[in-house]
Every structure is written in structure tokens, then in C-alpha cells.
Amino acid sequence: MSRFGRRAKGGWLLAIGCLVPVLLGVERPPGLSDVSEIRTWSYDDYTRVVLELDEEGALPAPELVRLPPDTSARRPERLYLDVPDVWVGRRFEEGVEVGDGLLEGVRLGQNTLSTTRLVLDLARYDRHRVFTLASPARIVVDVYGERHGRRDASGRLPTELRRVQTVVVDPGHGGGDPGALGIDGLREKDVNLGIARALATQLRARGFDVVLTREDDRALTLEERSAIAESAGGDVFVSIHANASRRKAARGIEVYTLDANHERHSLDVAARENGVPAARLDALQRALARIRVDQVGNHSERLADLVHDQVIRGARSRDASLPDLGVKKGPFYVLFMSSMSAVLVETGFVTNRHDARLLKSGPYQRLLAERIAIGVDRYRTRIETGLAAGGLP
């Protein structure tokens, strides 16, 4: 959990040397978007900054510029980016003080009459990443401090050097977001939490360190879920969900990994779990294409295959007629925002009478959890076998 999270609805007029010098009396140009708020989450070696706008859809990929310290002006090392067609004016007259050892603070101001500039004043810096999200439009900047040692050319620790010790378990939805609603009032959020708690128990019994993104019935944003995972230094991310369909006969289990290309069914599932209309996922697909799904993607596929195999075997020991919907790929925000090996498990359809009866059963939830844990344990064995052999399994 974050040591502290901050949000600002006011900030300082930016002093970076090229902002509009006098805004008093300046008429706002027509057709510009507004800044809704700035949010930050802080951990020992990782800080997330989210700039949210009052518009839908995806933004163009912003260019983040790194500036050296300016000792004459007493300014620290900085990262900044410009957001076109956005008006902030003087609304943010005080900045967001962070002071977490990574960021000194966040500043926001009008750079030109049609461009807003976001500045991150750095206290410590190792690497960063930046991406955009839709519905509403958001820019996410993650700043990392040195912790792990040697990293690859992208600035990220090579996946093959990571032993599998910490598993982040993410029960989807929660709080005011019930997820899918099913037979006899069965709520997805309750199914997800029950399986996730049992999975945490099973994983700990196998020697894993486990972090739950939520341990009770509360709402978390997708940014918060993945921020918790990143801050925990997780090696594996398992997101637990339950499916839904207008076709009452639809049932079965499927496991997802991340990919920008997807079939119509994957698109519909991703739209529901991301909380955005399916028509808006084209923008997400473009965002995904900007993120390198390289070794993490390959490892996620291995993880998905092993988890899928175990879960299907276990579920069919209770119901031999249960359909196997396979391993698929889709544009899920929560996977896209995680830099570790990650899978999303759709444990059944709450809208199907047979699946719903199983999913609300405590013993069945524990059975699924046990089988997911076995899959993760076998993935760890594969990785460690590869390390011992000097290569990937």
C-alpha cells in the first residue's frame, strides 16, 4: 500500500523559463480541454504521477524531456512534458509537494496559450516510463529509483535475472464497483476476493511472498492496483476476475495474457474489465503498441499456459462438462500497466447457472486457488531451472 497518495486541484504557476509570463487578462482560446486533477502515489523506490483531463479518448504519446540541474536558478534535475490543446491557466497556483526521496514535487502551468506543461522536480532518479490511458484521458508517469542493480538497454531489470519470489494477487473490482452481476445476486467482486484470499494462503504455504492489491471490499483505480504491484517489486502478477455474457449458456474458464491484437471476444472482455466501452479500446490498442512486450510477454505466456493447465484440470475434477476456453490475449489495462510476468484469470461466468453455483461455493473457490498456486509454483521451477542452466527454460 502506498505510504501516501496526493491529489491536487490547485498548483503553482510553472517557472521553467518559457511559460506564458502574464496570464492576467489573457483570454482563453476556444476548444481546449481542462485538467481535472493530479494524483501521486509514493513508495521507497517508485513514484507514480497521473495527470487527468476532462475529456474521453486517448491522448497522443507525450515526449518526456530530462533536464539537468540548473544551479544558477536553484532548480533540481527535472522531467517535463507538454500537453497540447489543454488549458490550465492559473488554476494550479500551488504545486504538489511530494518529498518522497524520488520527487521533490510536481508543477503544472500554462506553457503557451494552447499547451500545458507538466514538470517533475527530481530528488533521485534511475529511470522512467510514460504512457496514456483513455476514459478519461490520463497521462501516467512512473519514476523509479535504483534498487535492483543491473538493467537491460531499456532501463529495466532483465526478466531472466529475476527469481520468482513475490506474487501480487489482484482481486478485480470492489467497493462501489461490483463487476459483473450474475445469477441470484452473485457479484463478481465477491467471487474475486474469495478466490484471491484463498490463493494468497496457498502461495504463502509454498514459500512465496504475497501482496494483495485489496484485502477487503473496497474500490481501487487501475492506476492504484498496478502501482501497488510495482512498489512491491512483484515477480508475478495474477489478476482474478469472473466472466459474464448475455448468453446464459456461456460458461467456462479462460486465461489471458497481454497483447495489442485481439479477437472480438477478447475485446469485449477487456472493455468490461477495463471499465470502458469496447468502441474506445482502439485507442488503448495504439497505446499498447508503444509498450515493448518482449521478455515479460514471453514469460507471461509460459505462466498462463501453466496456470491454465492446472486450473482446467482442477475445475473439471468437480464438473467434467466445464468448457475449456483456452489461453487468449487481450488489451487489459491492469496487465498493460504491470512490468512483471502477468496473467488475468477469468474463473467462470457468474451469468451461467452452472458456473455461478460453483463460483459461490467456498470449497470450489479454494480448489481454483490451489490450482492457480500450483501453476505459479511450476512457473517458478521453470524459471529457476533456466537460471541454474545459465539460460531461459
C-alpha positions as CSV (number, residue, x, y, z in Angstrom):
1,M,0.0,0.0,0.0
2,S,1.2,3.5,-0.8
3,R,2.7,5.4,2.1
4,F,0.8,8.3,0.9
5,G,-1.2,9.4,-2.1
6,R,-1.9,13.0,-3.0
7,R,-4.2,14.7,-5.4
8,A,-4.3,18.4,-6.3
9,K,-7.0,20.6,-7.7
10,G,-4.7,23.6,-7.5
11,G,-0.9,24.0,-8.3
12,W,1.8,26.7,-8.8
13,L,2.2,28.7,-12.0
14,L,5.1,27.0,-13.6
15,A,8.5,28.7,-13.6
16,I,10.5,26.7,-16.1
17,G,11.6,29.6,-18.2
18,C,9.3,29.6,-21.2
19,L,5.8,29.7,-19.8
20,V,3.3,32.4,-20.6
21,P,4.7,35.2,-18.4
22,V,1.4,37.0,-17.7
23,L,-2.0,35.3,-17.7
24,L,-4.0,38.1,-16.1
25,G,-6.3,39.5,-18.8
26,V,-5.4,36.8,-21.3
27,E,-8.5,35.3,-23.0
28,R,-8.7,31.6,-23.0
29,P,-8.6,30.2,-26.6
30,P,-11.7,28.2,-27.5
31,G,-11.8,24.4,-27.8
32,L,-9.3,23.5,-25.2
33,S,-9.6,20.7,-22.6
34,D,-9.1,21.2,-18.8
35,V,-7.0,19.5,-16.2
36,S,-9.2,17.6,-13.7
37,E,-6.6,16.8,-11.1
38,I,-3.1,15.5,-10.4
39,R,-2.6,12.3,-8.3
40,T,0.6,10.8,-7.0
41,W,1.5,7.6,-5.2
42,S,4.8,7.3,-3.4
43,Y,6.9,4.3,-2.4
44,D,10.5,3.7,-1.4
45,D,11.8,3.5,-4.9
46,Y,8.9,4.2,-7.2
47,T,6.5,7.1,-7.6
48,R,3.6,7.4,-10.0
49,V,2.1,10.7,-11.2
50,V,-1.2,10.8,-13.0
51,L,-2.4,13.9,-14.9
52,E,-6.2,13.5,-15.6
53,L,-8.1,15.6,-18.1
54,D,-11.8,16.3,-18.5
55,E,-12.0,14.5,-21.9
56,E,-12.5,11.0,-23.2
57,G,-10.4,9.0,-25.6
58,A,-6.6,8.5,-25.7
59,L,-4.0,11.3,-25.9
60,P,-1.1,11.3,-28.3
61,A,2.1,9.7,-26.8
62,P,3.8,12.6,-25.0
63,E,7.5,13.2,-25.3
64,L,9.2,13.4,-21.8
65,V,12.3,15.5,-21.7
66,R,15.0,15.2,-19.0
67,L,16.8,18.4,-17.9
68,P,20.0,18.7,-15.8
69,P,20.1,20.7,-12.6
70,D,20.2,24.5,-13.0
71,T,22.4,25.6,-10.1
72,S,22.1,29.3,-11.0
73,A,18.4,29.2,-10.7
74,R,18.5,26.6,-7.8
75,R,16.4,24.1,-9.8
76,P,16.9,20.4,-9.4
77,E,17.1,17.8,-12.2
78,R,13.7,17.7,-13.9
79,L,11.5,15.7,-16.2
80,Y,8.9,17.6,-18.2
81,L,6.3,17.1,-20.9
82,D,4.0,19.3,-22.9
83,V,0.3,18.5,-23.4
84,P,-1.2,20.3,-26.4
85,D,-4.8,21.6,-26.6
86,V,-5.1,21.8,-22.8
87,W,-5.8,24.9,-20.7
88,V,-4.8,25.2,-17.0
89,G,-4.4,29.0,-16.7
90,R,-3.7,30.0,-13.1
91,R,-6.0,27.3,-11.5
92,F,-2.9,25.5,-10.2
93,E,-1.2,28.2,-8.3
94,E,0.5,25.9,-5.8
95,G,2.4,22.8,-6.8
96,V,2.1,19.3,-5.5
97,E,4.8,18.8,-2.9
98,V,5.9,15.2,-2.9
99,G,9.2,15.0,-1.0
100,D,9.4,11.2,-1.0
101,G,13.1,10.9,-1.8
102,L,12.4,10.4,-5.5
103,L,10.3,13.5,-6.4
104,E,10.6,16.9,-4.7
105,G,7.3,18.0,-6.3
106,V,5.1,18.2,-9.3
107,R,4.4,21.5,-11.1
108,L,1.8,22.4,-13.7
109,G,1.3,25.6,-15.7
110,Q,0.5,27.2,-19.0
111,N,3.5,26.9,-21.4
112,T,1.7,28.6,-24.4
113,L,-1.8,29.7,-24.8
114,S,-2.7,26.2,-26.0
115,T,-0.2,24.0,-24.3
116,T,0.1,22.9,-20.6
117,R,3.4,21.8,-19.2
118,L,3.9,19.2,-16.5
119,V,7.2,19.3,-14.6
120,L,8.6,16.7,-12.2
121,D,11.4,18.0,-9.9
122,L,13.7,15.1,-9.1
123,A,15.4,14.2,-5.9
124,R,16.7,10.8,-7.1
125,Y,16.4,9.2,-10.5
126,D,17.1,5.9,-12.1
127,R,14.6,5.5,-15.0
128,H,11.1,6.4,-16.0
129,R,8.3,5.4,-18.3
130,V,5.3,7.3,-19.6
131,F,2.1,6.2,-21.2
132,T,-1.5,7.3,-21.8
133,L,-4.9,5.9,-20.8
134,A,-8.4,6.6,-22.0
135,S,-11.8,7.2,-20.5
136,P,-11.0,9.7,-19.0
137,A,-7.8,10.8,-20.8
138,R,-4.8,10.4,-18.5
139,I,-1.0,10.7,-18.7
140,V,0.8,8.3,-16.4
141,V,4.5,9.0,-15.5
142,D,6.3,6.4,-13.4
143,V,9.7,7.4,-11.9
144,Y,11.9,4.7,-10.4
145,G,14.9,4.9,-8.1
146,E,17.8,2.4,-8.2
147,R,17.2,-0.8,-6.3
148,H,17.9,-3.9,-8.3
149,G,21.2,-3.3,-9.9
150,R,22.0,-4.3,-13.5
151,R,19.3,-3.4,-16.0
152,D,18.8,-4.0,-19.7
153,A,19.1,-1.5,-22.6
154,S,15.5,-0.2,-21.8
155,G,16.5,0.6,-18.2
156,R,14.5,-2.4,-16.9
157,L,16.0,-5.3,-15.0
158,P,16.2,-8.2,-17.4
159,T,13.4,-10.7,-16.7
160,E,15.8,-13.7,-16.8
161,L,17.6,-12.4,-13.7
162,R,14.5,-12.2,-11.6
163,R,13.9,-15.2,-9.3
164,V,10.2,-15.7,-8.7
165,Q,9.5,-14.9,-5.0
166,T,6.9,-12.2,-4.8
167,V,3.4,-12.7,-6.2
168,V,0.9,-9.9,-6.5
169,V,-2.7,-11.1,-6.3
170,D,-5.2,-8.7,-7.7
171,P,-8.9,-9.3,-6.9
172,G,-10.7,-7.4,-9.6
173,H,-13.3,-4.7,-8.9
174,G,-14.5,-4.0,-5.3
175,G,-16.4,-1.3,-3.3
176,G,-18.8,0.6,-5.4
177,D,-17.7,-1.3,-8.5
178,P,-19.3,-4.8,-8.2
179,G,-18.0,-6.1,-11.5
180,A,-20.3,-8.5,-13.3
181,L,-23.7,-9.2,-11.7
182,G,-24.9,-12.8,-12.0
183,I,-27.4,-15.4,-11.0
184,D,-29.2,-14.9,-7.7
185,G,-27.3,-11.7,-7.0
186,L,-23.9,-13.2,-7.3
187,R,-21.4,-10.4,-7.5
188,E,-18.1,-10.7,-9.3
189,K,-16.2,-8.6,-6.8
190,D,-17.1,-11.1,-4.0
191,V,-16.0,-14.2,-6.1
192,N,-12.8,-12.5,-7.0
193,L,-11.9,-11.6,-3.3
194,G,-12.8,-15.1,-2.1
195,I,-10.5,-16.8,-4.6
196,A,-7.7,-14.2,-4.1
197,R,-7.7,-14.7,-0.3
198,A,-7.5,-18.4,-0.8
199,L,-4.8,-18.0,-3.4
200,A,-2.7,-15.9,-1.0
201,T,-2.9,-18.6,1.6
202,Q,-1.9,-21.3,-0.9
203,L,1.0,-19.3,-2.3
204,R,2.3,-18.5,1.2
205,A,2.2,-22.2,2.1
206,R,4.5,-22.7,-0.9
207,G,7.0,-20.2,0.3
208,F,6.0,-17.2,-1.8
209,D,5.8,-13.6,-0.5
210,V,2.3,-12.4,-1.4
211,V,0.9,-8.9,-1.8
212,L,-2.9,-8.5,-2.2
213,T,-4.0,-5.3,-4.0
214,R,-7.1,-5.3,-1.8
215,E,-7.9,-7.5,1.2
216,D,-11.5,-6.3,1.7
217,D,-14.4,-4.8,-0.2
218,R,-13.0,-1.5,-1.4
219,A,-12.6,0.2,-4.7
220,L,-9.2,0.7,-6.3
221,T,-8.4,2.5,-9.5
222,L,-6.4,0.6,-12.1
223,E,-3.5,3.0,-11.5
224,E,-3.6,2.1,-7.8
225,R,-3.7,-1.6,-8.5
226,S,-0.6,-1.6,-10.7
227,A,1.2,1.0,-8.5
228,I,0.9,-1.5,-5.6
229,A,2.3,-4.2,-7.8
230,E,5.2,-2.1,-9.0
231,S,6.1,-0.9,-5.5
232,A,6.0,-4.4,-4.1
233,G,8.8,-5.5,-6.6
234,G,6.5,-8.3,-7.7
235,D,7.8,-11.0,-9.9
236,V,4.4,-12.4,-10.9
237,F,1.0,-10.6,-11.2
238,V,-2.2,-12.6,-11.1
239,S,-5.5,-10.7,-11.6
240,I,-8.6,-12.6,-10.6
241,H,-11.9,-12.0,-12.4
242,A,-15.2,-13.7,-13.3
243,N,-16.8,-13.5,-16.7
244,A,-20.3,-12.5,-17.9
245,S,-22.3,-12.9,-21.0
246,R,-25.8,-12.0,-22.4
247,R,-25.9,-15.7,-23.5
248,K,-26.9,-17.5,-20.4
249,A,-25.5,-20.7,-21.8
250,A,-21.9,-19.2,-22.0
251,R,-19.7,-20.8,-19.4
252,G,-16.1,-21.9,-18.9
253,I,-12.6,-20.8,-17.8
254,E,-10.1,-18.7,-19.8
255,V,-6.7,-17.2,-19.0
256,Y,-5.4,-14.0,-20.6
257,T,-2.0,-12.5,-21.3
258,L,-1.4,-9.1,-22.7
259,D,-1.3,-8.3,-26.4
260,A,-2.4,-5.4,-28.6
261,N,-4.0,-7.7,-31.2
262,H,-7.2,-9.4,-30.1
263,E,-10.3,-11.2,-31.2
264,R,-13.8,-9.7,-30.8
265,H,-14.5,-11.8,-27.7
266,S,-11.2,-10.6,-26.1
267,L,-12.1,-7.0,-27.0
268,D,-15.5,-7.3,-25.2
269,V,-14.0,-8.9,-22.1
270,A,-11.2,-6.3,-21.9
271,A,-13.8,-3.5,-22.3
272,R,-15.8,-4.8,-19.3
273,E,-12.7,-5.3,-17.1
274,N,-11.1,-2.0,-18.1
275,G,-14.4,-0.2,-17.4
276,V,-14.6,1.5,-20.9
277,P,-16.8,1.0,-23.9
278,A,-15.5,-1.5,-26.4
279,A,-15.5,1.2,-29.1
280,R,-12.8,3.1,-27.2
281,L,-10.4,0.2,-27.0
282,D,-8.9,1.1,-30.4
283,A,-7.1,3.9,-28.6
284,L,-5.9,1.5,-26.0
285,Q,-4.6,-0.8,-28.7
286,R,-2.5,2.1,-30.1
287,A,-1.2,2.8,-26.5
288,L,-0.3,-0.9,-26.1
289,A,1.7,-0.9,-29.4
290,R,4.0,1.7,-27.8
291,I,4.9,-0.6,-25.0
292,R,7.6,-3.2,-25.5
293,V,6.0,-6.7,-24.7
294,D,9.3,-8.6,-25.1
295,Q,10.7,-11.0,-22.5
296,V,7.9,-10.2,-20.0
297,G,5.4,-11.1,-22.7
298,N,7.1,-14.4,-23.4
299,H,7.3,-15.2,-19.7
300,S,3.7,-14.3,-19.2
301,E,2.7,-16.8,-21.9
302,R,4.6,-19.5,-20.0
303,L,2.9,-18.6,-16.8
304,A,-0.5,-18.5,-18.5
305,D,-0.1,-22.0,-20.0
306,L,0.9,-23.5,-16.7
307,V,-1.8,-21.8,-14.7
308,H,-4.4,-22.6,-17.4
309,D,-3.5,-26.3,-17.4
310,Q,-3.7,-26.7,-13.6
311,V,-7.0,-24.7,-13.3
312,I,-8.8,-26.6,-16.0
313,R,-7.7,-30.0,-14.5
314,G,-8.9,-28.9,-11.1
315,A,-12.2,-27.4,-12.2
316,R,-13.0,-30.5,-14.3
317,S,-12.5,-32.7,-11.3
318,R,-15.6,-31.0,-10.0
319,D,-17.5,-30.7,-13.2
320,A,-16.3,-32.7,-16.2
321,S,-18.6,-30.8,-18.6
322,L,-16.9,-27.4,-17.9
323,P,-15.7,-25.9,-21.2
324,D,-12.0,-25.0,-21.6
325,L,-12.0,-21.6,-23.3
326,G,-8.2,-21.7,-23.6
327,V,-5.4,-19.1,-23.2
328,K,-6.0,-15.9,-25.0
329,K,-4.5,-12.4,-25.4
330,G,-6.3,-9.1,-24.8
331,P,-5.7,-5.4,-24.1
332,F,-6.2,-5.3,-20.4
333,Y,-5.1,-2.1,-18.6
334,V,-4.1,-3.9,-15.4
335,L,-1.8,-6.2,-17.4
336,F,-0.5,-3.4,-19.6
337,M,0.5,-1.3,-16.6
338,S,2.4,-4.1,-14.9
339,S,6.1,-4.6,-15.8
340,M,6.3,-8.2,-14.4
341,S,5.0,-11.5,-15.8
342,A,1.2,-11.1,-15.6
343,V,-1.9,-13.1,-16.3
344,L,-5.6,-12.5,-15.8
345,V,-7.8,-15.5,-14.9
346,E,-11.5,-15.5,-15.8
347,T,-12.7,-18.1,-13.4
348,G,-16.2,-18.7,-14.9
349,F,-19.4,-17.0,-15.8
350,V,-21.5,-15.5,-13.0
351,T,-24.3,-15.3,-15.5
352,N,-24.4,-19.0,-16.1
353,R,-26.4,-21.1,-13.6
354,H,-23.9,-24.0,-13.5
355,D,-20.8,-21.7,-13.2
356,A,-22.5,-19.5,-10.7
357,R,-23.3,-22.4,-8.4
358,L,-19.7,-23.4,-8.5
359,L,-18.2,-19.9,-8.1
360,K,-20.2,-19.1,-4.9
361,S,-19.0,-22.3,-3.3
362,G,-16.2,-21.8,-0.8
363,P,-14.6,-25.3,-1.5
364,Y,-14.7,-24.6,-5.2
365,Q,-13.0,-21.2,-4.7
366,R,-10.3,-22.8,-2.7
367,L,-9.9,-25.5,-5.3
368,L,-9.3,-22.9,-8.0
369,A,-6.9,-21.1,-5.8
370,E,-4.9,-24.2,-5.1
371,R,-4.6,-25.0,-8.8
372,I,-3.6,-21.4,-9.7
373,A,-0.9,-21.6,-6.9
374,I,0.4,-24.9,-8.4
375,G,0.7,-23.3,-11.8
376,V,2.6,-20.4,-10.3
377,D,4.8,-22.8,-8.4
378,R,5.6,-24.7,-11.6
379,Y,6.4,-21.5,-13.3
380,R,8.9,-20.7,-10.6
381,T,10.5,-24.1,-11.0
382,R,10.8,-23.5,-14.8
383,I,12.5,-20.1,-14.2
384,E,14.9,-21.4,-11.6
385,T,15.8,-24.4,-13.7
386,G,16.6,-21.9,-16.5
387,L,18.8,-19.8,-14.2
388,A,20.7,-22.8,-13.0
389,A,21.3,-23.9,-16.6
390,G,22.5,-20.4,-17.5
391,G,19.6,-19.6,-19.8
392,L,15.9,-19.5,-20.1
393,P,13.8,-22.7,-19.7
